[in-house]
Amino acid sequence: MAKIVDLFSKLKKLEKVEIQRRDNFPSDEVVKSLLNNNPNLHHLDITSSKLSILSTYRDIDLLSSSSLILIADKCPQLTHIGIGNLRSFTDTSITKLVTKCPKLRHANFEGTDFSNSALAMMSRNCTDLEYLNIVGCELVTEEALERFAHPATAANLKELFISKCYYSSQLPNRLKQNLPHTKAVIDDYEDIIL
């Protein structure tokens, strides 16, 4: 971990970073080094695969909400965020991220504590949003999703990924009616029971 922290302290012009999440990597320390030394970062993806979640929960050194808050504070120009399947981030830290990063165009929050409040903030604040993945986000209600799927606030949305199991069978038709130019992908999400 120390070598990666050192590497990110030397690389000062990174704009796009994708880190494959493995066990307890990256840590808060790695994210802090990356963000403190790369002010032009606009694309960050640390999405974890569902299979690696099991090993992540066994590790002590989890990536915490303080990293997401730091991302929000240091990266107001962020256009791409991927934090899928990282359950260590709280609803509060996710909402802070979408509040402070109004230029988001691509957001993957699959399997996180993304909630109605974060969705409402995105609707008001992230008007350029083109891609949203909230598969497995059980804190988003059908009513909040329908409010979000309004032509005036989601005009640029091209792809929306949601879970089949959390919503009624009529929701896809209503979404298509409200957002005819948006591809709504309904996933048969299966949560991993630990």
Disulfide bonds with the S-S distance in Angstrom:
none
